[in-house]
Amino acid sequence: MTLATKLVIVIRADLPAASAANATAVLALGLGGRLPHPPAVDAKDGSGEPHAGLKPHPVPILSATAEQLRDLHRTVRADGDLITVAFDEVAQRARTYDDYLAALAATPADEIHYVAVAAYGPRNRITALTKRFPLYAADASVTAPPDAAEESRAVPRRR
């Protein structure tokens, strides 16, 4: 069964694994209550023990550069049919949510540096926005691929 919607989390490529895990959890919790459908029904295992229902969406964890994250967040936020939650360095530094709110209110939008962005919406639109991002790999030296504009300026290699 193919779902009509898609959910992705995009992590800044240079984020250490522990910070990426934290950012992913924060985004998942922030996004969960905004999604239109509740989790799937609870289930029981073969011994009759209960297990809480999960969201039926696979959640690919992708990586991108800081600039790509900013662009993704801006694009998704501007589209009224898509849902986004972002985790930024202001939130990462805050000790309490009140500290975060105060610091965010004092930070101009162009000075917010995103650590991770979650995006949800129609499958074809989310795919179009994120298909160029590779899977996040904490154990690899990853960098997000160049944007299409950069690729078109590249000098072809001779073989």
VMD Tcl script that draws the C-alpha trace (Angstrom):
set ca {
  {0.00 0.00 0.00}
  {1.47 3.33 -1.06}
  {0.61 6.24 1.20}
  {-0.60 9.46 -0.41}
  {1.50 11.49 2.03}
  {5.15 11.48 2.96}
  {7.11 12.44 6.06}
  {10.86 13.15 6.05}
  {13.34 14.51 8.54}
  {16.39 16.27 7.14}
  {19.42 16.67 9.42}
  {22.33 19.05 8.85}
  {25.02 16.84 7.32}
  {27.76 17.83 9.77}
  {25.70 17.12 12.89}
  {27.23 14.56 15.28}
  {25.17 11.40 15.83}
  {24.04 12.29 19.37}
  {22.84 15.74 18.27}
  {21.13 14.20 15.22}
  {19.30 11.69 17.43}
  {18.16 14.49 19.75}
  {17.03 16.71 16.86}
  {15.11 13.81 15.31}
  {13.29 13.09 18.57}
  {12.41 16.76 19.11}
  {11.07 17.07 15.56}
  {9.07 13.84 15.80}
  {7.42 14.99 19.01}
  {6.72 18.45 17.60}
  {5.34 17.10 14.35}
  {3.27 14.26 15.83}
  {0.49 16.44 17.16}
  {0.25 18.40 13.92}
  {-0.39 15.44 11.65}
  {-3.97 14.86 10.56}
  {-4.19 11.16 11.39}
  {-3.71 9.51 14.79}
  {-1.26 6.62 15.17}
  {-2.39 3.24 13.95}
  {-4.36 1.02 16.31}
  {-2.61 -0.63 19.21}
  {-1.56 -4.22 18.60}
  {-0.84 -7.37 20.58}
  {2.06 -9.72 20.10}
  {1.79 -13.51 19.94}
  {1.75 -13.70 23.74}
  {-1.08 -11.21 24.03}
  {1.11 -8.37 25.31}
  {0.00 -4.89 24.14}
  {2.12 -2.63 21.90}
  {1.29 1.03 21.25}
  {0.24 1.86 17.70}
  {2.80 3.54 15.47}
  {2.50 5.97 12.58}
  {2.33 3.94 9.36}
  {4.73 6.33 7.58}
  {8.31 5.33 6.99}
  {10.45 8.26 8.13}
  {13.62 8.61 6.06}
  {16.31 10.60 7.84}
  {18.16 12.60 5.19}
  {21.06 15.04 5.31}
  {21.59 18.48 3.80}
  {23.79 21.51 4.13}
  {22.81 24.39 6.40}
  {21.78 26.46 3.37}
  {19.67 23.64 1.96}
  {17.93 23.26 5.33}
  {17.10 26.97 5.40}
  {15.72 26.81 1.85}
  {13.71 23.66 2.61}
  {12.16 25.17 5.72}
  {11.32 28.40 3.91}
  {9.73 26.56 0.97}
  {7.69 24.13 3.07}
  {6.55 26.85 5.48}
  {5.37 29.04 2.59}
  {3.16 26.26 1.19}
  {-0.14 26.15 3.07}
  {-0.69 22.46 2.23}
  {2.57 21.25 3.79}
  {3.52 20.92 7.45}
  {6.97 21.65 8.82}
  {8.69 21.70 12.17}
  {12.24 23.00 12.46}
  {14.89 22.58 15.15}
  {17.47 25.35 15.24}
  {20.58 26.34 17.15}
  {18.56 28.76 19.30}
  {16.52 25.81 20.61}
  {19.61 23.64 20.88}
  {21.27 26.14 23.24}
  {18.21 26.84 25.41}
  {17.96 25.17 28.81}
  {14.19 25.61 29.15}
  {11.35 26.26 26.73}
  {10.89 29.74 28.22}
  {14.58 30.44 27.50}
  {14.01 29.27 23.93}
  {10.96 31.49 23.44}
  {12.82 34.54 24.75}
  {15.96 33.87 22.70}
  {13.97 33.15 19.54}
  {11.99 36.37 19.93}
  {15.30 38.26 20.06}
  {16.79 36.51 17.01}
  {16.12 37.90 13.52}
  {14.95 35.28 11.01}
  {18.11 35.56 8.88}
  {20.24 34.69 11.94}
  {18.44 31.43 12.70}
  {20.59 28.44 11.79}
  {18.64 25.21 11.35}
  {19.88 21.90 12.71}
  {17.05 19.78 11.30}
  {13.74 20.17 9.48}
  {10.77 17.81 9.30}
  {8.38 18.06 6.37}
  {5.02 16.37 5.76}
  {2.55 16.57 2.93}
  {1.50 15.05 -0.38}
  {4.06 12.42 -1.40}
  {4.89 13.92 -4.79}
  {5.57 17.40 -3.36}
  {7.70 16.24 -0.43}
  {9.64 13.93 -2.76}
  {10.26 16.79 -5.20}
  {11.67 18.93 -2.38}
  {13.90 16.26 -0.81}
  {14.88 13.72 -3.48}
  {18.35 15.21 -3.91}
  {19.24 14.73 -0.23}
  {21.18 11.58 0.70}
  {20.36 9.43 3.72}
  {21.93 10.71 6.94}
  {24.96 8.62 7.87}
  {26.44 9.39 11.27}
  {29.44 7.13 10.71}
  {30.40 8.54 7.32}
  {31.93 11.79 6.23}
  {28.83 13.10 4.50}
  {28.19 16.22 2.58}
  {24.99 17.03 0.82}
  {25.18 16.86 -2.98}
  {25.53 20.12 -4.85}
  {22.40 21.91 -5.95}
  {21.37 21.44 -9.58}
  {22.57 24.97 -10.38}
  {26.05 24.09 -9.11}
  {26.05 20.85 -11.11}
  {25.22 22.70 -14.33}
  {28.24 25.00 -13.81}
  {30.61 22.10 -13.26}
  {33.20 21.44 -15.92}
  {32.64 17.99 -17.50}
  {35.44 15.52 -16.90}
  {37.28 13.95 -19.82}
  {37.74 10.22 -19.77}
}
mol new
graphics top color blue
foreach p $ca { graphics top sphere $p radius 0.5 }
foreach p [lrange $ca 0 end-1] q [lrange $ca 1 end] { graphics top cylinder $p $q radius 0.2 }
display resetview
